[in-house]
Amino acid sequence: MPSKFKNSIGFAALTLTLILSSCGTPSPTATTPGDLASAPGNVAGTNVLSAQAAASLQFKVGQTQQINISISGQPAQPGQLRWTTSKATVATVSQNGLITAIAAGNAVIRTILITNPSAYLDFSVTVDSAASTPAPVPTPTPPPASAPAPTVAQEVLQLVNSARAQARSCGSASFAAAPALSMSAQLAQAAQGHASDMAAQNYFSHTSNDGRTFEQRITATGYAFRTIGENIAAGQSTPQQVVAGWLQSEGHCRNIMNPSFRELGVGYAKGGSYSHYWVQDFGAR
């Protein structure tokens, strides 16, 4: 697409299985899964009690744990087991196997098969003092938010001020470095209005389709000027391209380097035959 310029100055529990025999086998022995005890000869009448829990249980004061028992592979039913504790001041147990830690110390919780008291399981319980309140975890400090991306108008202003900061020649005219410009809301209003109008109505001129000049457009915003100027361009897709093009054109370059100007307004719109329309309105009050 051709480009045009114009300017106008101005984001485990371990499984514990105990096998106890009703035939007078020795005292039960806690074993791990790799070393299961068994009743000699697997005689008839053998009762097998097993629990999905570790033989040694560790608690903090106030903690509870439910112990589930199986009898010969079947879940124990109410009334089949009796639960006892060796020291109720340390740990209590309900008749359904719920252990509650009461105070620091050690106790033994036992469950006994009611129909065969020689079949039982023991759980060694150790209760530590109540857990202290953990120190609060500091809330991570979020990284500083990155600065928002500059708008098109801000980019154009920065590029213009970078150009004004250096002495340069605009065709036959030489310019010393000039003071930086500041953004003017009123000049920006005039510039944006003209850029949007050109894109919407598909024309390219300093004079609006309704006949208004850039001076009239700026005056309509209430900007009381001493001196004004305007650059327009079409076809350039980035601020860098359009400012570079203006600086290579003598008349546009003169407006950019004019030391009399103090303020700038920038307009940019998409549309029309050139796809991109740019306006700079310069002024001083």
FIMIDO-766179 format. One record per residue: x, y, z of N, C-alpha, C in turn; residue in three letters. Coordinates in steps of 0.001 Angstrom, whole numbers, plus 500000, padded with zeros to 6 digits. Layout:
BEGIN
XYZXYZXYZALA...
***
This chain:
BEGIN
500843498814500000500000500000500000500878501234500000MET500655502199499103501488503403499072501265504227500315PRO502245505072500641502140505939501795502095507367501330SER501412508222502111501334509630501777501636510468503004LYS502211511628502775502457512596503828501967513949503351PHE501416514731504253501140516135503965501423516931505222LYS501848518160505032502053519007506193501479520373505908ASN501212521063506976500802522461506850501538523193507936SER502171524306507589502958525000508592501997525400509697ILE502357525737510481501454526190511511501035524956512368GLY500718484000533647498876483596535488499001480972536257PHE500476456860555368499970455630554743499977454613555787ALA498923454677555425498858453736556558499431452404556152ALA500231451834557052500778450495556838499693449488557175LEU499481448501556324498477447474556623499041446528557665THR498342446416558784498754445509559856497782444355559871LEU498275443143559751497410441965559815497902441075560935THR497036440799561901497361439894562998496462438670562865LEU497035437510562913496243436280562820496305435605564176ILE495136435434564786495076434858566127494212433602566066LEU494631432569566757493925431293566672493144431018567938SER491996430408567783491196430019568952491672428703569524SER492775428181568979493268426881569422494449427039570347CYS494591428172571026495662428349571992496998428646571369GLY497040429424570260498323429786569664499014430787570562THR500323430985570394501052431944571228500458433337571078PRO500945434269571944500488435654571926500623436224570534SER499677437089570150499706437641568786500947438470568533PRO501380438448567298502564439192566889502211440122565747THR502537441397565891502289442346564812503276442087563684ALA502778442066562466503645441802561313503336442793560214THR504280442958559328504076443777558148503690442873556998THR503200443457555875502723442612554780503731441613554252PRO505001441878554394506002440939553876506287439791554818GLY505672439785556034506000438749557021504754438474557851ASP503745437863557255502482437636557930502564436406558807LEU502046436559560045501980435398560942500779434552560559ALA500807433281560845499666432413560542499508431387561643SER498282430972561782498011429970562807498561428634562351ALA499212427893563272499785426604562879498723425686562289PRO498987425157561138498115424145560561496829424702559995GLY496576426006560152495348426607559634494130425795560037ASN494025425491561319492986424595561817491642425269561756VAL490611424441561784489258424962561744489003425792562982ALA488193426799562875487868427647564019488804428806564186GLY489823428938563303490760430049563411490069431351563076THR490275432379563921489730433707563666490853434618563209ASN490664435314562131491672436213561609491162437639561772VAL491824438433562615491488439842562795492505440671562023LEU492044441646561282492967442522560570492449443954560631SER493416444891560574493063446320560661493854447088559636ALA493200448058558983493892448963558065494458450129558875GLN495461449839559691496094450861560521497457450360560955ALA498325451272561343499646450896561843499531450410563279ALA500474449519563695500456449005565062500785450093566065ALA501566451075565664501905452203566520501265453448565934SER500502454154566743499767455323566277500264456569566996LEU500454457615566262500944458891566798499832459923566692GLN499569460638567785498507461632567823499005462943568394PHE498304464003568079498375465261568804497122465351569655LYS497208466044570771496041466191571643494865466717570836VAL493721466031570984492518466443570289492272465721568987GLY493278465043568456493089464330567210492312463037567436GLN491653462565566386490915461303566435491311460444565243THR491055459142565356491272458229564243490325457048564370GLN489669456713563271488772455569563218489559454333562822GLN489444453249563590490097451980563283489038451006562810ILE489198450490561609488251449526561046488852448129561092ASN488106447196561623488579445819561827487818444875560913ILE488548443889560383487928442807559628488121441506560395SER487117440647560330487173439329560973487091438293559872ILE488182437535559713488276436531558651487903437125557298SER488385438371557069488200439006555785486894439762555637GLY486003439716556642484727440413556562484698441552557580GLN484111442697557225484039443801558179483347443388559462PRO483950443802560582483350443484561881481980444130561995ALA481029443426562596479680443916562789479507444411564231GLN478568445307564455478329445791565822478081444622566777PRO478736444680567946478575443651568961479565442520568856GLY480393442492567804481372441414567674482672441713568414GLN482972443012568646484244443395569249484018444215570513LEU484982444118571435485000444991572611486290445801572562ARG486157447121572712487315448016572667487629448503574070TRP488938448516574423489370449000575741490612449857575582THR490879450677576600492095451484576633492811451239577947THR494134451250577900494910451025579129494996452300579976SER494731453460579387494851454714580130493911455731579488LYS492729455849580069491712456726579511492087458199579631ALA493037458522580523493461459926580626494333460334579452THR494849459369578710495691459651577555494902459496576270VAL494167458385576129493403458144574909492173457318575243ALA491052457677574656489818456920574819489480456257573492THR488570455251573568488141454576572356486662454231572499VAL485925454482571455484505454130571452484352452678571036SER483155452132571219482923450741570878482771450500569375GLN482915451566568606482991451356567149484395451621566627ASN485399451814567568486793451912567169487300453310566890GLY486620454350567412487091455720567221487991456107568399LEU489286456314568107490251456686569137490329458201569214ILE490330458741570460490456460178570670491632460432571597THR492569461290571173493727461639572003493298462681573028ALA493522462389574329493067463270575414494193464133575959ILE495334463517576242496460464246576827497749463552576427ALA498855464270576613500155463710576254500442462468577090ALA501022461450576470501368460214577165501258459020576245GLY501261457823576831501197456575576072500075455706576590ASN499439454955575738498357454052576098498308452920575079ALA497628451854575436497409450729574535495913450585574325VAL495513450637573083494120450411572714494005448975572247ILE493038448238572832492870446823572477491450446594571988ARG491341445772570918490028445284570493490022443770570620THR488952443227571219488866441793571555487649441202570868ILE487809440033570282486684439310569715485851438752570867LEU484612439205570998483777438862572165483570437362572278ILE483400436680571153483148435229571205484412434429571453THR485574435096571384486839434399571596487838435398572162ASN487842435670573459488695436698574068490177436518573800PRO490605435302573393492028435111573113492416435701571760SER491432436153570999491706436798569714491568438302569905ALA492655439026569781492613440473569988493715441150569178TYR493583442470569088494601443310568451494929444454569396LEU496224444779569502496674445907570306497226447006569406ASP496946448256569797497489449423569104498194450296570128PHE499485450491569921500264451346570816500042452791570414SER499559453604571354499199454990571070500144455931571810VAL500707456859571099501525457919571693500869459246571362THR500621460043572413499980461349572224500971462437572588VAL501209463327571676502072464479571928501225465663572347ASP501894466687572855501190467898573244500471468482572047SER499489469318572335498718469945571261499653470674570315ALA499354470568569069500187471231568069500154472731568273ALA501327473308568258501382474762568396500863475409567125SER500341476589567286499837477316566123501000477671565220THR500960477226563987502091477515563100502215479010562853PRO503442479416562697503670480832562393503023481153561064ALA502402482301560975501754482641559706502772482718558573PRO502359482212557449503230482254556279503144483637555667VAL504271484310555530504210485659554950503595485626553565PRO502758486590553314502168486712551986503238487191551017THR503466486426549953504510486853549007504197488240548452PRO505236489024548379505065490353547802505009490214546290THR503893490642545680503806490492544232504860491344543544PRO505358490866542424506344491673541704505695492964541251PRO506475494011541161505887495277540717505270495116539335PRO504105495699539203503417495611537917504234496314536844ALA504309495672535711505048496294534616504260497497534119SER504992498462533620504339499674533130503456499319531948ALA502281499939531864501410499642530724502076500032529418PRO501726499296528381502297499596527065501867500998526650ALA502788501758526100502419503114525689501396503073524569PRO500523504075524543499556504165523467500266504632522202THR499561504520521075500127504987519812500512506449519923VAL499621507254520531499906508685520663501146508927521516ALA501297508181522605502474508339523464503746507949522721GLN503656506885521916504830506468521143505244507548520147GLU504255508128519473504571509190518525505196510366519256VAL504650510757520400505205511869521178506649511581521576LEU506923510345522052508288509989522446509246510068521263GLN508807509588520103509660509624518917509921511056518462LEU508894511897518533509060513301518157510037513994519099VAL509893513766520396510794514405521360512219513895521225ASN512379512608520860513732512098520601514345512809519409SER513520513059518385514020513777517209514366515215517559ALA513539515893518355513776517290518718514998517438519620ARG515394516375520283516532516449521204517866516552520470ALA517855516389519138519095516439518364518972517500517265GLN520058518207517057520082519157515937519986518397514634ALA519289518967513658519160518279512376518823519279511275ARG518986518837510061518625519638508894517333519105508303SER516442520012507989515187519655507319515254520298505933CYS515735519543504976515966520105503660517055521160503753GLY516745522375503325517726523462503351517784524188504687SER516896523867505589516853524560506879517534523736507954ALA518359524386508763519037523718509883518357524115511182SER518182523151512061517521523380513345518409522895514478PHE518518523712515512519164523270516745518204522352517489ALA518733521656518511517851520834519349516769521723519937ALA515561521187520033514410521960520508513849521338521782ALA513169522148522609512573521609523842511546520514523540PRO511396519596524474510417518512524320509004519073524331ALA508125518434523587506716518813523557505953518045524629LEU504854518605525094503956517903526011502653517606525288SER501925516612525751500680516236525105499574517198525505MET498807517620524534497659518503524767496382517735524467SER495462517719525418494194517016525219493378517671524112ALA493431519009524028492641519701522999493211519469521615GLN494536519539521473495145519239520180494913517774519801LEU494943516879520792494692515461520533493259515254520055ALA492320516028520617490922515931520191490778516313518716GLN491411517405518347491342517851516956492010516842516023ALA493198516336516425493942515403515576493193514086515416ALA492672513549516516491968512267516433490680512396515629GLN490008513509515805488778513715515032489044513716513543GLY490132514375513130490433514447511696490902513091511157HIS491727512359511929492188511033511499491003510086511334ALA490084510093512292488914509216512224488020509584511045SER487898510896510784487056511348509675487643510915508331ASP488964511059508164489599510636506915489437509135506696MET489616508326507746489488506871507619488052506478507303ALA487095507134507950485683506782507758485176507204506391ALA485638508384505921485116508899504659486077508698503485GLN487194508045503754488136507627502720488639508807501873ASN489256509769502565489921510877501849491217511202502572TYR492062512031501947493354512378502534493633513840502220PHE493443514688503222493616516123502987493656516847504333SER494325518006504362494268518867505544492886519512505691HIS492149519575504614490804520159504657489770519046504777THR488914519150505782487882518130505990486898518134504829SER486177517053504650485183516969503591484091518024503740ASN483903518500504975482891519545505181483476520941504992ASP484762520999504569485375522281504272486167522907505391GLY486213522328506566486945522932507690488448522767507505ARG489182523795507891490641523748507876491138523230509228THR492440522917509289492980522453510571492880523545511619PHE493006524816511215492865525915512177491464525928512772GLU490460525715511945489089525699512449488838524493513363GLN489423523355513018489230522161513854489870522362515230ARG491049522979515253491737523216516529490995524277517334ILE490573525332516691489835526396517382488555525856518004THR487891524918517331486635524350517830486813523605519155ALA488043523196519467488283522490520743488481523462521901THR488583524761521599488822525752522646490283526027522888GLY491161525513522010492600525737522166492930527153521680TYR493317528044522609493646529438522260495125529510521919ALA495457529480520646496846529319520225497506530636519840PHE498846530646519949499680531678519337500116531240517960ARG500454529950517865500894529389516592500501527921516562THR500197527405515390499799525999515245500372525441513950ILE500390524124513833500830523448512620500218522065512577GLY500253521433511410499665520087511274500468519260510288GLU500701518001510630501235516982509731500193515883509592ASN500010515358508396499168514175508215499935513156507388ILE499545511895507491500173510809506732499174509685506596ALA499402508794505641498518507646505428499317506479504887ALA498985505281505348499606504051504858500622503433505777GLY501237504212506672502261503669507580501573502924508729GLN502069501743509069501371500905510050501882501056511478SER503014501738511678503564501873513030503983503315513295THR504052503711514578504555505036514908505964505270514387PRO506812504243514445508190504387513984508234504722512489GLN507408504037511709507399504274510270506921505680509941GLN505851506111510610505280507404510237506181508550510654VAL506791508475511842507674509559512277508922509606511405VAL509449508431511061510621508409510178510288509033508834ALA509108508757508312508704509338507045508556510848507126GLY507956511330508215507816512777508386509178513469508443TRP510127512840509148511445513458509291512203513503507964LEU511855512628507023512526512628505727511879513609504752GLN510778514212505164510073515184504326510313516581504892SER510823517499504072511265518801504586510178519547505356GLU509002519678504792507956520435505462507506519801506766GLY507329518490506764506928517786507992508029517899509045HIS509282517744508596510427517849509507510475519229510153CYS510180520270509379510193521631509926509167521773511065ARG507978521210510876506987521268511955507493520544513210ASN508083519359513009508559518578514159509667519315514909ILE510560519995514187511696520656514825511417522111515211MET510275522649514879509962524052515148510054524351516645ASN510996525210517059511158525490518495510014526320519071PRO509192526894518226508069527689518724506949526818519280SER506858525594518814505797524708519295506133524170520689PHE505106524043521517505280523562522893504418522329523198ARG503371522130522384502434521037522668502122520261521394GLU501627519028521598501325518150520467500055517362520751LEU499280517118519711498156516191519751498312515203518631GLY498024513921518882498227512866517893496911512143517645VAL496594511905516390495421511125516018495816509959515134GLY495146508807515330495417507622514510494115506852514342TYR493843506417513092492633505637512818492901504646511705ALA492165503529511732492261502509510693491037502582509791LYS491247502308508496490145502305507549490552502914506231GLY489588503126505358489845503790504100490792503044503189GLY491141503685502095491998503055501094493411502804501588SER493890503630502512495273503512502996495395502698504284TYR494290502284504859494253501419506061494675502126507342SER495654503031507272496154503725508456496223505225508165HIS495652506029509058495649507482508889496208508130510160TYR497135509098509963497842509727511055497690511238510979TRP497574511888512157497517513343512224498343513807513416VAL499182514826513201499868515546514274499387516986514242GLN498890517484515372498575518910515497499513519517516528ASP500283520508516102501259521210516959500663522547517391PHE501120523046518556500651524362518972501456524936520107GLY501208526223520343501775526913521496500758527965521901ALA500661528213523209499695529200523716500422530312524436ARG
***
